[in-house]
Amino acid sequence: MSFLHALNPLFVLSGFGVGFLVGMTGVGGGSLMTPILILLFHVHPTTAVGTDLIFASVTKTGGSIVHGINKTIDWRVVTRLATGSLPASVLTMLVLHLMAIDTEAMNALVTKVLGAALLATALAIIFRKKLLASYSRRAGVLSERQTATFTILTGIALGALVTISSVGAGALGVTALLLLYPELPVVKIAGSDIAHAVPLTLVAGLGHMASGGIDMAVLTSLLLGSIPGIMLASAFAPRLPDLAMRLILAGTLTAVGIRLLA
């Protein structure tokens, strides 16, 4: 694919749309961009995941800057998540490398994991309130130590899932944080999740880059749209409702997830 072809406005528009969604809700990075690359632009699954991981890292850096300025990041949460996710990401890449899975098998694995992750993400978005209510009744109030432990464990799970499929850091991460930190405003949950995704997607993306799983032409074009998109949305996130956006996102993720699993 030539660089000029990669600069097709559809790439830039896709980047802007995904970046805007992520900036508003903390959700939609890998959940939308990887399927878009696979289904719309016919990028190989493993290359799509690697490209999306670097895309997410750069894009969410822009969003993190704006959320940081607005003081909507809880760095205590970010540190706990990263403590689990970064080692898990490195270990996952190492295991995948040692297993020496052939390209066809890896593409099939990524596609199926991605489809399942998308459906889980959609369910988490749709039933977020019920999950919170059920969790509150059964678990009650966790101690600070328990909260820290579960946050690190959440990071481990996200590190493995994101490294394989590029999905999970957004909706699944946000949902887990809402359960663990019900006292935090939603916008601060989203901001913390975006900030955590920066180092996680960078580490996972560099691992994929080492194996050649990056399309730099597509990546550059996507970033031309996503960086202004996420920065614009992040600036308005503290004042805009996200209910409609989450429902639209959930419907999209369900449709794409079923398509990938078919």
Secondary structure, DSSP 8 states (H G I E B T S, - for coil): --HHHHT-HHHHHHHHHHHHHHHHHS--HHHHHHHIIIIIS---HHHHHHHHHHHHHHHHHHHHHHHHHTT---HHHHHHHHHHHHHHHHHHHHHHHHHT--HHHHHHHHHHHHHHHHHHHHHHHHTHHHHHHHHHHHH----HHHHHHHHHHHHHHHHHHHHHHS-STTHHHHHHHHHH-TTS-HHHHHHHHHHHHHHHHHHHHHHHHHTT---HHHHHHHHHHHHHHHHHHHHHGGGS--HHHHHHHHHHHHHHHHHHH-
